[in-house]
């Protein structure tokens, strides 16, 4: 016949179970590996200029030639927080006449944790812009459409290539100094 556990044994088993449950909860609360969190996304500045309207909106005109420029800005804030800004500019021309100029600064506030020092810059200049781009693309499309033109559907840029180019430029600058 099996012996009945004592109160002491029951209390020890209960304490062990509680300690195990607490350890599991703490393990789940701690991020495993690097973590990137989007804290906020927002439009910092937006501008649409249509200086030759209504002439530039007449039907039968050739489609304007559109130049696109994309830049990435960053500002480190307190702790492991950074503001990353996508700066988009679309310049549309028919010959030497401006059809429209659309400019957007779309930013995000990001927090990161468990990231090695050598991984911070790629995270800030590749992953953060990659997360912001679809939203900025939509705003630019709506802005040009609201200005009376077909929506600009920007192709997603290769942020990794942009990062590599920036690092090569910096290396070349340091070599000449």
C-alpha positions in Angstrom: 0.0 0.0 0.0 1.3 3.5 -1.0 2.2 6.0 1.7 0.3 9.2 1.7 2.5 12.3 1.0 3.2 14.5 4.0 2.2 18.2 4.2 5.9 19.1 3.9 6.2 17.0 0.7 3.1 18.5 -0.8 4.3 22.0 0.0 7.7 21.3 -1.6 6.0 19.9 -4.7 3.8 22.9 -4.9 6.7 25.4 -4.5 8.7 23.5 -7.2 5.7 23.7 -9.6 5.3 27.4 -9.0 9.0 28.0 -9.5 8.9 26.1 -12.8 5.8 28.1 -14.0 7.5 31.4 -13.0 10.7 30.4 -14.9 8.7 29.5 -18.0 6.9 32.8 -17.9 10.1 34.7 -17.5 11.7 32.8 -20.4 8.7 33.7 -22.6 8.9 37.4 -21.6 12.6 37.6 -22.5 13.0 38.0 -26.3 15.0 35.3 -27.9 17.7 36.8 -30.1 17.6 40.3 -31.7 14.3 42.1 -31.5 13.0 45.1 -33.5 9.7 46.8 -32.5 7.8 49.5 -34.3 6.7 52.0 -31.7 5.1 54.5 -34.1 4.8 55.5 -37.8 3.9 59.0 -39.0 4.1 61.6 -41.8 6.6 64.2 -40.9 6.1 66.3 -44.0 4.2 66.0 -47.3 4.0 68.4 -50.2 2.5 68.3 -53.7 3.1 71.1 -56.1 1.2 71.4 -59.4 2.5 74.7 -60.6 1.1 74.6 -64.2 -2.4 73.4 -63.4 -4.9 73.4 -65.1 -2.7 73.4 -68.2 -0.7 70.4 -67.0 -3.9 68.4 -66.6 -5.3 68.7 -70.1 -6.2 65.4 -71.8 -4.1 64.2 -74.7 -0.7 65.3 -73.3 2.2 63.0 -73.3 3.0 61.3 -70.0 5.5 63.2 -68.0 9.0 61.9 -67.4 9.3 61.1 -63.7 12.4 61.1 -61.6 12.4 59.4 -58.3 14.8 60.0 -55.4 14.8 58.1 -52.1 16.9 58.9 -49.1 17.1 57.5 -45.6 17.6 59.6 -42.5 18.1 58.4 -39.0 18.4 59.9 -35.5 19.3 57.9 -32.5 17.2 58.7 -29.5 17.2 57.6 -25.8 18.4 54.1 -25.1 17.9 51.7 -28.0 15.4 53.8 -29.8 15.9 55.3 -33.3 13.8 57.5 -35.6 14.2 56.4 -39.3 12.8 58.7 -42.0 12.2 57.8 -45.6 12.5 60.9 -47.8 10.8 60.4 -51.2 10.7 62.9 -54.0 9.0 62.5 -57.4 9.7 65.2 -60.0 7.6 65.0 -63.2 8.4 67.0 -66.3 7.2 67.4 -69.8 10.3 68.9 -71.5 11.5 71.8 -69.4 8.0 72.3 -67.8 7.2 70.9 -64.4 4.1 68.7 -64.3 4.3 68.1 -60.6 6.6 67.7 -57.6 5.6 65.3 -54.8 7.7 65.1 -51.6 7.1 63.0 -48.6 9.0 62.4 -45.3 7.6 59.4 -43.7 9.1 58.2 -40.4 9.0 55.5 -37.9 10.1 55.2 -34.3 11.8 51.9 -33.6 13.2 50.1 -30.5 15.7 47.3 -30.7 17.0 44.9 -28.2 19.6 42.1 -28.2 21.4 43.5 -31.2 25.2 43.4 -31.6 26.9 46.7 -32.4 27.8 45.6 -35.9 24.2 44.7 -36.6 22.7 48.1 -35.6 23.5 50.0 -38.8 22.1 47.3 -41.2 19.0 47.0 -39.0 18.4 50.8 -39.1 19.2 51.3 -42.7 17.8 48.2 -44.3 15.0 46.6 -42.1 13.4 49.8 -40.7 13.0 51.4 -44.2 11.7 48.1 -45.6 9.0 48.2 -42.9 8.1 51.9 -43.6 8.2 51.7 -47.5 4.7 50.2 -48.2 3.0 52.9 -46.2 5.1 55.7 -47.8 4.4 54.2 -51.3 0.6 54.3 -50.6 0.8 57.9 -49.5 2.8 59.0 -52.6 0.3 57.1 -54.9 -2.7 58.9 -53.2 -0.9 62.3 -53.3 -0.3 62.1 -57.1 -3.7 60.8 -57.8 -5.3 63.6 -55.7 -3.2 66.0 -57.6 -5.0 65.0 -60.9 -2.3 62.6 -62.2 -2.2 58.8 -62.3 -1.0 57.3 -59.0 2.8 56.7 -58.8 3.4 53.1 -58.0 6.9 53.1 -56.7 8.9 49.9 -57.0 10.3 48.7 -53.7 14.0 49.8 -53.6 16.8 47.4 -52.7 17.6 48.9 -49.3 20.5 46.3 -48.8 22.1 47.6 -52.0 21.6 51.2 -50.9 23.3 50.3 -47.6 26.3 48.6 -49.4 26.7 51.6 -51.6 26.7 53.9 -48.6 29.3 51.8 -46.8 31.5 51.7 -49.9 31.2 55.5 -50.2 32.2 56.0 -46.6 35.2 53.6 -47.0 36.3 55.6 -50.0 35.9 58.9 -48.1 38.0 57.6 -45.2 40.7 56.3 -47.5 41.1 59.7 -49.1 41.3 61.5 -45.7 
